[in-house]
Amino acid sequence: FFHFQLITALGTQEAENKYQSLLSRLSHPPSFTTVRVNTHLASVKHVKKLLFEEIQKQFKGPYVPVLEHPKLRDILLIPVIGPRQDLKKHPSEVIVGAQCGYAVLRGAHVYVPGIVSTSRFMKAGDLVSVYSDIEGKCKRGAKEFEGVKVFLGNGISELSRSEIFSSSGPLKGLGVRMIEPVYLSPSFDNVLPSHLFLQNLPSVVVSHILNPQPGEKILDMCAAPGGKATHLATLMHDQGEVIAMDRIAKKVKKIKLNAELLQLNCIKAFCYDGTKALSVEKREDEQEGPPFLPESFDRILLDAPCSGMGQRPNMAYSSTLKEVTSYQPLQRKLFTVAVNLLKPGGVLVYSTCTITLSENEEQVAWALKRFPCLQLHPQEPHIGGEGMKGAGLSLDQLKLLQRFDPATVTLQGMDINSLQDSREDDLISLANKDCIGFFIAKFIKSKSK
């Protein structure tokens, strides 16, 4: 499906190459770990110094720099070293689920809930090799697994097999402490939790493009787990109102926890379905939550639910065609509500973490046709590439869109030597390109005549 869209835009051979290149990119983590500094509590310089000390402590050897971004002043970039080819594999194995595997590739240790199986006689303190069951075929508690698995590195088991799988055993807590991951990136477990927020580079760009101002009323329609909502509140110096909605109660709790942790008070989180957030008649009970009257918000961020085909690392893309195509109607419902809730003169930013034409450029073409009150606007900062052809938008319109496409970067591992020889400008340029797949469009609603 995505493939077919590419072919119509690019021609068969080029599309095939691009698709293969994309799958290959998506199976590796981005070249940099991006952390956003909570500038509400501390300066970037101060946090950079603390983070640098923490990383040297964790890595005990290789000098790994912490870089500031020239255009995104509130983020720090840490190069990811790897993939390391020289690691010896141990006979004792731990198999983890795909989600846990992705976290390990990005620097995390292995927690007990992520463990699916271990070798028969594993004891606490054993050296183990950790693998990801990317197809989800391993049975929980199995003593060996011969299916498709990807090596993630080596670690030391904190618990024995019987403790992990006993009926009353610990369901939480650390399972394996990674000591030789395939990709060396710092662990952020309890590292400066109120000063740092782990966030992918394009996700940070989005809030800067919305550019909220102190005192404004902002809506983040699909806000969990709160990375963008807390960023918006920080950019507004915690003055004004950020309404953060999500329809899953557990996720709303996460937004509230993150706001608390980062000490931001202007965020109000509600468990609510965004497609129902528009109210037609005024209610008596002056309540502050949804649904809202038309034209209630100065700026709206719609970071829409999507097929997630830009997330990395992702080794087994398992969505069916039906799932991938199910997002377009939902995105349109949410978008229609957003346009109605936006004040004339207000800004609407639409974003997704996917690379399909149908959820991105096609949605922009539809929106411009459907809502004559909307104009596409230039984005600042503009760090990604322009939009993809094939949805009937003009070249000028495509230039106003921002698309982060991992397929455009050539795969290159990073080792300590190549890191030492690189210029900072080149590293920043790589960080801008070698990130997750992402799409951003910015609209302004014209003032009513």
KETITI-702063 format. One record per residue (C-alpha): residue number from 1; x, y, z; residue in three letters. Coordinates in nm, 4 decimals. Example, Ala and Ser with C-alpha at 12.3 -4.5 7.8 and 13.67 -1.06 7.14 Angstrom:
<nodes>
NODE;1;1.2300;-0.4500;0.7800;ALA
NODE;2;1.3670;-0.1060;0.7140;SER
</nodes>
This chain:
<nodes>
NODE;1;0.0000;0.0000;0.0000;PHE
NODE;2;0.2649;0.2478;0.1096;PHE
NODE;3;0.4746;0.0849;-0.1583;HIS
NODE;4;0.2077;0.1491;-0.4196;PHE
NODE;5;0.1915;0.5163;-0.3209;GLN
NODE;6;0.5653;0.5477;-0.3631;LEU
NODE;7;0.5550;0.3844;-0.7047;ILE
NODE;8;0.2966;0.6302;-0.8322;THR
NODE;9;0.5188;0.9158;-0.7146;ALA
NODE;10;0.8635;0.7800;-0.8075;LEU
NODE;11;0.8472;0.4935;-1.0575;GLY
NODE;12;0.9049;0.1246;-0.9786;THR
NODE;13;1.2817;0.0855;-0.9423;GLN
NODE;14;1.3392;0.4021;-0.7417;GLU
NODE;15;1.0444;0.3159;-0.5164;ALA
NODE;16;1.1801;-0.0360;-0.4527;GLU
NODE;17;1.5208;0.1056;-0.3564;ASN
NODE;18;1.3655;0.3702;-0.1322;LYS
NODE;19;1.1420;0.1135;0.0393;TYR
NODE;20;1.4321;-0.1259;0.1114;GLN
NODE;21;1.6475;0.1622;0.2332;SER
NODE;22;1.3652;0.2742;0.4600;LEU
NODE;23;1.3120;-0.0716;0.6146;LEU
NODE;24;1.6842;-0.0963;0.6757;SER
NODE;25;1.6944;0.2476;0.8461;ARG
NODE;26;1.3907;0.1770;1.0591;LEU
NODE;27;1.5504;-0.1355;1.2061;SER
NODE;28;1.8373;0.0700;1.3559;HIS
NODE;29;1.8042;0.3284;1.6301;PRO
NODE;30;1.8672;0.6938;1.5345;PRO
NODE;31;2.2352;0.8030;1.5470;SER
NODE;32;2.1723;1.0294;1.8457;PHE
NODE;33;1.9837;1.0203;2.1721;THR
NODE;34;1.7935;1.3486;2.2013;THR
NODE;35;1.7026;1.4920;2.5386;VAL
NODE;36;1.5027;1.8067;2.5924;ARG
NODE;37;1.6129;2.0229;2.8834;VAL
NODE;38;1.3382;2.1443;3.1138;ASN
NODE;39;1.4377;2.5112;3.0818;THR
NODE;40;1.1630;2.5958;3.3311;HIS
NODE;41;1.3901;2.4603;3.6065;LEU
NODE;42;1.7484;2.4908;3.4783;ALA
NODE;43;1.9658;2.6322;3.2039;SER
NODE;44;2.0842;2.4203;2.9134;VAL
NODE;45;2.4490;2.4913;3.0085;LYS
NODE;46;2.3965;2.3653;3.3633;HIS
NODE;47;2.2175;2.0462;3.2556;VAL
NODE;48;2.4746;1.9831;2.9824;LYS
NODE;49;2.7511;1.9839;3.2439;LYS
NODE;50;2.5618;1.7428;3.4745;LEU
NODE;51;2.4754;1.5140;3.1839;LEU
NODE;52;2.8331;1.5069;3.0565;PHE
NODE;53;2.9570;1.3997;3.4023;GLU
NODE;54;2.6869;1.1313;3.4227;GLU
NODE;55;2.7773;0.9863;3.0798;ILE
NODE;56;3.1500;0.9704;3.1544;GLN
NODE;57;3.0602;0.7880;3.4766;LYS
NODE;58;2.8402;0.5385;3.2884;GLN
NODE;59;3.0797;0.4738;2.9994;PHE
NODE;60;3.4008;0.4645;3.2073;LYS
NODE;61;3.6317;0.5101;2.9132;GLY
NODE;62;3.5340;0.6447;2.5748;PRO
NODE;63;3.4906;1.0210;2.5612;TYR
NODE;64;3.1392;1.0856;2.4285;VAL
NODE;65;3.0460;1.4502;2.3709;PRO
NODE;66;2.7159;1.6167;2.4591;VAL
NODE;67;2.6208;1.8572;2.1794;LEU
NODE;68;2.3967;2.1620;2.1814;GLU
NODE;69;2.1719;2.2140;1.8790;HIS
NODE;70;2.2178;2.5516;1.7045;PRO
NODE;71;1.8492;2.5812;1.6039;LYS
NODE;72;1.6761;2.3911;1.8838;LEU
NODE;73;1.8178;2.5684;2.1840;ARG
NODE;74;1.6568;2.3446;2.4440;ASP
NODE;75;1.7912;2.0059;2.3358;ILE
NODE;76;2.1119;1.8120;2.3898;LEU
NODE;77;2.2380;1.5400;2.1559;LEU
NODE;78;2.4400;1.2358;2.2586;ILE
NODE;79;2.5941;1.0284;1.9749;PRO
NODE;80;2.5002;0.6590;1.9764;VAL
NODE;81;2.8058;0.4353;1.9324;ILE
NODE;82;2.7464;0.1205;1.7289;GLY
NODE;83;2.6593;-0.1254;1.6058;PRO
NODE;84;2.9503;-0.2975;1.7865;ARG
NODE;85;3.0636;-0.6035;1.5923;GLN
NODE;86;3.3115;-0.7556;1.8381;ASP
NODE;87;3.0819;-0.8724;2.1181;LEU
NODE;88;3.1107;-1.2358;2.2259;LYS
NODE;89;2.7808;-1.4221;2.2680;LYS
NODE;90;2.7190;-1.6217;2.5869;HIS
NODE;91;2.5473;-1.9634;2.6102;PRO
NODE;92;2.2972;-1.8347;2.8683;SER
NODE;93;2.0216;-1.6425;2.6841;GLU
NODE;94;1.7428;-1.4039;2.7784;VAL
NODE;95;1.4665;-1.3396;2.5241;ILE
NODE;96;1.2733;-1.0117;2.5544;VAL
NODE;97;0.9618;-0.8798;2.3784;GLY
NODE;98;0.9939;-0.6425;2.0839;ALA
NODE;99;0.9013;-0.3258;2.2801;GLN
NODE;100;1.1553;-0.4037;2.5504;CYS
NODE;101;1.4084;-0.4763;2.2734;GLY
NODE;102;1.3596;-0.1315;2.1196;TYR
NODE;103;1.4169;0.0307;2.4584;ALA
NODE;104;1.7405;-0.1703;2.5062;VAL
NODE;105;1.8644;-0.0598;2.1626;LEU
NODE;106;1.8131;0.2974;2.2824;ARG
NODE;107;2.0074;0.2577;2.6067;GLY
NODE;108;1.7720;0.0982;2.8611;ALA
NODE;109;1.8390;-0.1969;3.0909;HIS
NODE;110;1.6035;-0.4979;3.0819;VAL
NODE;111;1.3138;-0.4884;3.3293;TYR
NODE;112;1.1351;-0.8041;3.4412;VAL
NODE;113;0.8014;-0.7365;3.2622;PRO
NODE;114;0.9896;-0.7328;2.9281;GLY
NODE;115;1.1438;-1.0805;2.9739;ILE
NODE;116;0.9699;-1.3580;2.7788;VAL
NODE;117;1.2069;-1.6503;2.8364;SER
NODE;118;1.5512;-1.7424;2.9748;THR
NODE;119;1.7880;-2.0373;2.9542;SER
NODE;120;1.7062;-2.3290;3.1833;ARG
NODE;121;1.9674;-2.2850;3.4583;PHE
NODE;122;2.0082;-1.9054;3.4651;MET
NODE;123;2.1069;-1.7720;3.8091;LYS
NODE;124;2.1417;-1.4206;3.9450;ALA
NODE;125;2.4875;-1.2849;3.8577;GLY
NODE;126;2.5192;-1.4868;3.5327;ASP
NODE;127;2.6596;-1.3293;3.2183;LEU
NODE;128;2.3786;-1.3499;2.9626;VAL
NODE;129;2.3212;-1.2579;2.5983;SER
NODE;130;1.9962;-1.0695;2.5392;VAL
NODE;131;1.7873;-1.1191;2.2233;TYR
NODE;132;1.4668;-0.9601;2.0966;SER
NODE;133;1.1810;-1.1824;1.9794;ASP
NODE;134;1.0813;-0.9516;1.6944;ILE
NODE;135;0.7925;-1.1618;1.5660;GLU
NODE;136;0.6358;-1.2262;1.9069;GLY
NODE;137;0.6541;-1.6063;1.8656;LYS
NODE;138;0.8388;-1.7040;2.1840;CYS
NODE;139;0.6234;-1.8649;2.4541;LYS
NODE;140;0.6451;-1.7059;2.7980;ARG
NODE;141;0.8721;-1.9105;3.0225;GLY
NODE;142;1.0200;-2.1201;2.7385;ALA
NODE;143;1.3622;-2.2726;2.8174;LYS
NODE;144;1.4955;-2.2244;2.4655;GLU
NODE;145;1.3852;-2.0396;2.1547;PHE
NODE;146;1.4848;-2.1164;1.7975;GLU
NODE;147;1.2718;-1.8521;1.6210;GLY
NODE;148;1.3800;-1.5205;1.4634;VAL
NODE;149;1.5713;-1.3232;1.7247;LYS
NODE;150;1.7959;-1.0194;1.7109;VAL
NODE;151;2.1043;-0.9887;1.9328;PHE
NODE;152;2.0878;-0.6800;2.1567;LEU
NODE;153;2.4059;-0.7251;2.3605;GLY
NODE;154;2.5246;-0.8782;2.6879;ASN
NODE;155;2.4366;-0.8143;3.0482;GLY
NODE;156;2.4385;-0.9515;3.4002;ILE
NODE;157;2.1231;-1.1179;3.5272;SER
NODE;158;1.9919;-0.9635;3.8493;GLU
NODE;159;1.7543;-1.2555;3.9209;LEU
NODE;160;1.7401;-1.6300;3.8663;SER
NODE;161;1.5059;-1.7913;3.6170;ARG
NODE;162;1.2855;-1.9261;3.8987;SER
NODE;163;1.2527;-1.5778;4.0542;GLU
NODE;164;1.1511;-1.4247;3.7210;ILE
NODE;165;0.8871;-1.6855;3.6423;PHE
NODE;166;0.7682;-1.7877;3.9908;SER
NODE;167;0.3967;-1.7336;4.0448;SER
NODE;168;0.4552;-1.4895;4.3300;SER
NODE;169;0.7851;-1.3570;4.1931;GLY
NODE;170;0.8810;-0.9969;4.1298;PRO
NODE;171;0.6780;-0.8651;3.8355;LEU
NODE;172;0.8664;-0.5375;3.8376;LYS
NODE;173;1.2244;-0.4277;3.8844;GLY
NODE;174;1.5516;-0.4766;3.7029;LEU
NODE;175;1.5992;-0.8129;3.5288;GLY
NODE;176;1.9250;-0.7738;3.3377;VAL
NODE;177;2.1798;-0.4950;3.3765;ARG
NODE;178;2.3193;-0.4357;3.0273;MET
NODE;179;2.7011;-0.4121;3.0279;ILE
NODE;180;2.7791;-0.4577;2.6553;GLU
NODE;181;2.4888;-0.3322;2.4458;PRO
NODE;182;2.5181;-0.3546;2.0647;VAL
NODE;183;2.4448;0.0193;2.0594;TYR
NODE;184;2.6147;0.2159;2.3329;LEU
NODE;185;2.3868;0.4944;2.4490;SER
NODE;186;2.3446;0.6223;2.8027;PRO
NODE;187;2.0764;0.4827;3.0310;SER
NODE;188;1.8391;0.7516;3.1577;PHE
NODE;189;1.6868;0.5479;3.4411;ASP
NODE;190;1.6574;0.8055;3.7200;ASN
NODE;191;1.9069;1.0428;3.5581;VAL
NODE;192;1.8104;1.4073;3.6312;LEU
NODE;193;1.4388;1.3149;3.5980;PRO
NODE;194;1.2984;1.6642;3.6538;SER
NODE;195;1.5581;1.8328;3.4306;HIS
NODE;196;1.5478;1.6065;3.1253;LEU
NODE;197;1.2848;1.4616;2.8968;PHE
NODE;198;1.3803;1.1951;2.6434;LEU
NODE;199;1.2203;1.3092;2.3201;GLN
NODE;200;1.2893;1.2476;1.9509;ASN
NODE;201;1.4251;1.5474;1.7626;LEU
NODE;202;1.1240;1.6032;1.5293;PRO
NODE;203;0.8870;1.5863;1.8292;SER
NODE;204;1.0754;1.8811;1.9783;VAL
NODE;205;1.0567;2.0724;1.6477;VAL
NODE;206;0.6738;2.0522;1.6534;VAL
NODE;207;0.6309;2.2606;1.9696;SER
NODE;208;0.8722;2.5262;1.8426;HIS
NODE;209;0.6658;2.5499;1.5218;ILE
NODE;210;0.3414;2.5933;1.7171;LEU
NODE;211;0.5321;2.8661;1.9073;ASN
NODE;212;0.2908;2.9188;2.1991;PRO
NODE;213;0.3063;3.2527;2.3824;GLN
NODE;214;0.2681;3.3209;2.7554;PRO
NODE;215;-0.0954;3.3746;2.8520;GLY
NODE;216;-0.2464;3.1917;2.5541;GLU
NODE;217;-0.4943;2.9043;2.5632;LYS
NODE;218;-0.3468;2.6014;2.3862;ILE
NODE;219;-0.4996;2.2626;2.3048;LEU
NODE;220;-0.2924;1.9458;2.2655;ASP
NODE;221;-0.5574;1.7087;2.1282;MET
NODE;222;-0.3838;1.3701;2.1542;CYS
NODE;223;-0.1345;1.4512;2.4234;ALA
NODE;224;-0.0135;1.1318;2.5956;ALA
NODE;225;0.2429;1.0741;2.7370;PRO
NODE;226;0.2848;1.4519;2.7599;GLY
NODE;227;0.6205;1.5241;2.5948;GLY
NODE;228;0.4810;1.7938;2.3681;LYS
NODE;229;0.2332;1.9291;2.6243;ALA
NODE;230;0.5113;1.9793;2.8805;THR
NODE;231;0.7306;2.1366;2.6106;HIS
NODE;232;0.4512;2.3806;2.5153;LEU
NODE;233;0.4042;2.4755;2.8825;ALA
NODE;234;0.7796;2.5326;2.9160;THR
NODE;235;0.7927;2.7525;2.6048;LEU
NODE;236;0.5074;2.9615;2.7538;MET
NODE;237;0.7059;3.0005;3.0790;HIS
NODE;238;0.4211;2.8105;3.2506;ASP
NODE;239;0.1902;3.1107;3.1942;GLN
NODE;240;-0.1449;3.0558;3.0266;GLY
NODE;241;-0.3268;2.7278;2.9798;GLU
NODE;242;-0.2349;2.4024;2.8076;VAL
NODE;243;-0.5324;2.1688;2.7798;ILE
NODE;244;-0.3989;1.8169;2.7216;ALA
NODE;245;-0.6474;1.5487;2.6158;MET
NODE;246;-0.6234;1.1772;2.5612;ASP
NODE;247;-0.8959;0.9153;2.5524;ARG
NODE;248;-0.7128;0.6514;2.7584;ILE
NODE;249;-0.7265;0.7101;3.1339;ALA
NODE;250;-0.3929;0.5401;3.2089;LYS
NODE;251;-0.2204;0.7668;2.9559;LYS
NODE;252;-0.3809;1.0797;3.1039;VAL
NODE;253;-0.2323;0.9800;3.4375;LYS
NODE;254;0.1094;0.9731;3.2659;LYS
NODE;255;0.0592;1.3295;3.1362;ILE
NODE;256;-0.0213;1.4468;3.4896;LYS
NODE;257;0.2808;1.2663;3.6350;LEU
NODE;258;0.5129;1.4201;3.3756;ASN
NODE;259;0.3735;1.7698;3.4365;ALA
NODE;260;0.4270;1.7207;3.8102;GLU
NODE;261;0.7780;1.5848;3.7682;LEU
NODE;262;0.8787;1.8819;3.5495;LEU
NODE;263;0.7021;2.1199;3.7937;GLN
NODE;264;0.4661;2.2710;3.5363;LEU
NODE;265;0.1345;2.4042;3.6662;ASN
NODE;266;-0.0420;2.5392;3.3576;CYS
NODE;267;-0.1253;2.1946;3.2129;ILE
NODE;268;-0.4769;2.0617;3.2659;LYS
NODE;269;-0.5131;1.6997;3.1528;ALA
NODE;270;-0.8482;1.5415;3.0657;PHE
NODE;271;-0.9515;1.1912;2.9662;CYS
NODE;272;-1.1627;1.2675;2.6606;TYR
NODE;273;-1.2134;1.1565;2.3023;ASP
NODE;274;-1.0869;1.4371;2.0772;GLY
NODE;275;-1.3439;1.3613;1.8071;THR
NODE;276;-1.6178;1.4672;2.0543;LYS
NODE;277;-1.4428;1.7742;2.1951;ALA
NODE;278;-1.6573;2.0331;2.0139;LEU
NODE;279;-1.9666;2.1514;2.1985;SER
NODE;280;-2.2470;2.3233;2.0123;VAL
NODE;281;-2.4419;2.4842;2.2917;GLU
NODE;282;-2.3016;2.6828;2.5806;LYS
NODE;283;-2.3277;2.4966;2.9105;ARG
NODE;284;-2.4385;2.6486;3.2358;GLU
NODE;285;-2.1774;2.4797;3.4531;ASP
NODE;286;-1.8752;2.6989;3.3684;GLU
NODE;287;-1.6499;2.3885;3.3760;GLN
NODE;288;-1.3025;2.4153;3.2295;GLU
NODE;289;-1.2846;2.0715;3.0641;GLY
NODE;290;-1.4072;1.9384;2.7320;PRO
NODE;291;-1.6215;1.9633;2.5265;PRO
NODE;292;-1.5350;2.3208;2.4254;PHE
NODE;293;-1.7197;2.5934;2.2401;LEU
NODE;294;-1.6105;2.6809;1.8851;PRO
NODE;295;-1.3161;2.9231;1.8539;GLU
NODE;296;-1.1909;2.8622;2.2104;SER
NODE;297;-0.8172;2.8209;2.1442;PHE
NODE;298;-0.5311;3.0437;2.0282;ASP
NODE;299;-0.3251;2.7492;1.9020;ARG
NODE;300;-0.3902;2.3786;1.8577;ILE
NODE;301;-0.1517;2.0871;1.8204;LEU
NODE;302;-0.2960;1.7781;1.6545;LEU
NODE;303;-0.0243;1.5151;1.6839;ASP
NODE;304;-0.2578;1.2584;1.5345;ALA
NODE;305;-0.2857;0.8856;1.6040;PRO
NODE;306;-0.1148;0.7220;1.3061;CYS
NODE;307;0.0311;0.3997;1.1681;SER
NODE;308;0.3637;0.4828;1.3396;GLY
NODE;309;0.5719;0.3799;1.0401;MET
NODE;310;0.8425;0.6301;1.1325;GLY
NODE;311;0.9194;0.4876;1.4758;GLN
NODE;312;1.2699;0.3487;1.5270;ARG
NODE;313;1.4094;0.1035;1.5939;PRO
NODE;314;1.1369;-0.1159;1.4423;ASN
NODE;315;1.2432;-0.4547;1.3075;MET
NODE;316;0.9148;-0.6257;1.2362;ALA
NODE;317;0.6534;-0.4007;1.0834;TYR
NODE;318;0.3409;-0.6005;1.1587;SER
NODE;319;0.0437;-0.3723;1.0829;SER
NODE;320;-0.2060;-0.5073;0.8353;THR
NODE;321;-0.3243;-0.3053;0.5373;LEU
NODE;322;-0.6578;-0.2626;0.7167;LYS
NODE;323;-0.4850;-0.1070;1.0210;GLU
NODE;324;-0.2716;0.1278;0.8124;VAL
NODE;325;-0.5745;0.2532;0.6173;THR
NODE;326;-0.7903;0.2922;0.9299;SER
NODE;327;-0.6128;0.6086;1.0436;TYR
NODE;328;-0.7092;0.8485;0.7644;GLN
NODE;329;-1.0803;0.8827;0.8600;PRO
NODE;330;-0.9980;0.9222;1.2307;LEU
NODE;331;-0.7360;1.1908;1.1537;GLN
NODE;332;-0.9948;1.3793;0.9454;ARG
NODE;333;-1.2517;1.3697;1.2262;LYS
NODE;334;-0.9971;1.5095;1.4728;LEU
NODE;335;-0.8795;1.7700;1.2208;PHE
NODE;336;-1.2375;1.8922;1.1608;THR
NODE;337;-1.2884;1.9374;1.5364;VAL
NODE;338;-0.9534;2.1214;1.5621;ALA
NODE;339;-1.0455;2.3700;1.2851;VAL
NODE;340;-1.3746;2.4458;1.4614;ASN
NODE;341;-1.2086;2.4927;1.8014;LEU
NODE;342;-0.9446;2.7321;1.6655;LEU
NODE;343;-0.9876;3.1090;1.6915;LYS
NODE;344;-0.9680;3.3084;1.3681;PRO
NODE;345;-0.6037;3.4109;1.3277;GLY
NODE;346;-0.5010;3.1038;1.5278;GLY
NODE;347;-0.2355;2.8437;1.4423;VAL
NODE;348;-0.3001;2.4713;1.3874;LEU
NODE;349;-0.0074;2.2303;1.3633;VAL
NODE;350;-0.0768;1.8797;1.2305;TYR
NODE;351;0.1918;1.6133;1.2816;SER
NODE;352;0.2394;1.2355;1.2625;THR
NODE;353;0.5239;0.9919;1.3294;CYS
NODE;354;0.4651;0.8061;1.0055;THR
NODE;355;0.5838;0.8334;0.6463;ILE
NODE;356;0.2764;0.7310;0.4421;THR
NODE;357;0.1411;0.9770;0.1867;LEU
NODE;358;-0.2204;0.9051;0.2871;SER
NODE;359;-0.1725;1.0220;0.6468;GLU
NODE;360;0.0416;1.3229;0.5591;ASN
NODE;361;0.0397;1.5106;0.2257;GLU
NODE;362;-0.2999;1.3684;0.1251;GLU
NODE;363;-0.4453;1.4981;0.4503;GLN
NODE;364;-0.3012;1.8449;0.3817;VAL
NODE;365;-0.4512;1.8480;0.0289;ALA
NODE;366;-0.7873;1.7376;0.1723;TRP
NODE;367;-0.7773;2.0027;0.4484;ALA
NODE;368;-0.6981;2.2897;0.2109;LEU
NODE;369;-0.9881;2.1884;-0.0145;LYS
NODE;370;-1.2301;2.1228;0.2712;ARG
NODE;371;-1.1519;2.4342;0.4795;PHE
NODE;372;-1.1060;2.7469;0.2628;PRO
NODE;373;-1.0330;2.9372;0.5880;CYS
NODE;374;-0.6959;2.7539;0.6228;LEU
NODE;375;-0.3652;2.8623;0.4708;GLN
NODE;376;-0.0415;2.6647;0.4804;LEU
NODE;377;0.2360;2.8586;0.6510;HIS
NODE;378;0.6164;2.8439;0.6531;PRO
NODE;379;0.7651;2.6580;0.9509;GLN
NODE;380;1.0343;2.7868;1.1802;GLU
NODE;381;1.2670;2.6080;1.2421;PRO
NODE;382;1.2678;2.4113;0.9155;HIS
NODE;383;1.5133;2.1262;0.9672;ILE
NODE;384;1.3606;1.8326;0.7763;GLY
NODE;385;1.3055;1.7910;0.4024;GLY
NODE;386;1.0045;1.9113;0.2045;GLU
NODE;387;0.6814;1.7196;0.1429;GLY
NODE;388;0.6540;1.4182;-0.0885;MET
NODE;389;0.5006;1.4402;-0.4357;LYS
NODE;390;0.1942;1.2389;-0.5232;GLY
NODE;391;-0.0906;1.4070;-0.3335;ALA
NODE;392;-0.1551;1.6827;-0.5867;GLY
NODE;393;0.0055;1.9654;-0.3855;LEU
NODE;394;0.2069;2.2301;-0.5737;SER
NODE;395;0.5866;2.2484;-0.5382;LEU
NODE;396;0.5452;2.5696;-0.3384;ASP
NODE;397;0.3070;2.3946;-0.1005;GLN
NODE;398;0.5435;2.0973;-0.0609;LEU
NODE;399;0.8216;2.3400;0.0400;LYS
NODE;400;0.6063;2.4611;0.3304;LEU
NODE;401;0.5738;2.1081;0.4702;LEU
NODE;402;0.8388;1.9374;0.6781;GLN
NODE;403;0.9148;1.5672;0.6392;ARG
NODE;404;1.1806;1.3757;0.8315;PHE
NODE;405;1.2614;1.0708;0.6227;ASP
NODE;406;1.5204;0.8226;0.7571;PRO
NODE;407;1.5439;0.6605;0.4100;ALA
NODE;408;1.7424;0.9605;0.2831;THR
NODE;409;2.0437;0.8863;0.5064;VAL
NODE;410;2.3112;0.6326;0.4184;THR
NODE;411;2.3600;0.3749;0.6921;LEU
NODE;412;2.6876;0.4264;0.8734;GLN
NODE;413;2.7887;0.2893;1.2074;GLY
NODE;414;2.9552;0.5258;1.4507;MET
NODE;415;3.2594;0.4154;1.6448;ASP
NODE;416;3.4736;0.6122;1.8858;ILE
NODE;417;3.7340;0.6933;1.6196;ASN
NODE;418;3.4905;0.8243;1.3602;SER
NODE;419;3.3254;1.0275;1.6360;LEU
NODE;420;3.6596;1.1824;1.7339;GLN
NODE;421;3.7294;1.2755;1.3693;ASP
NODE;422;3.3884;1.4334;1.3013;SER
NODE;423;3.3217;1.8056;1.2938;ARG
NODE;424;3.0409;1.9249;1.5189;GLU
NODE;425;2.8512;2.0715;1.2186;ASP
NODE;426;2.8546;1.7331;1.0454;ASP
NODE;427;2.7305;1.5589;1.3605;LEU
NODE;428;2.4415;1.8080;1.3973;ILE
NODE;429;2.3560;1.7628;1.0308;SER
NODE;430;2.3475;1.3838;1.0813;LEU
NODE;431;2.1271;1.4214;1.3908;ALA
NODE;432;1.8797;1.6318;1.1884;ASN
NODE;433;1.8472;1.3615;0.9235;LYS
NODE;434;1.9034;1.0319;1.1019;ASP
NODE;435;1.6053;1.0495;1.3366;CYS
NODE;436;1.2577;0.8962;1.3402;ILE
NODE;437;1.0253;0.9347;1.0411;GLY
NODE;438;0.7969;1.2339;1.1008;PHE
NODE;439;0.5717;1.4853;0.9241;PHE
NODE;440;0.4634;1.8410;1.0146;ILE
NODE;441;0.2212;2.0879;0.8535;ALA
NODE;442;0.1381;2.4345;0.9886;LYS
NODE;443;-0.1880;2.6133;0.9073;PHE
NODE;444;-0.3250;2.9554;0.9971;ILE
NODE;445;-0.7012;3.0131;1.0105;LYS
NODE;446;-0.7947;3.3359;0.8358;SER
NODE;447;-0.9869;3.5943;1.0341;LYS
NODE;448;-1.3570;3.5717;0.9520;SER
NODE;449;-1.4791;3.8438;0.7185;LYS
</nodes>
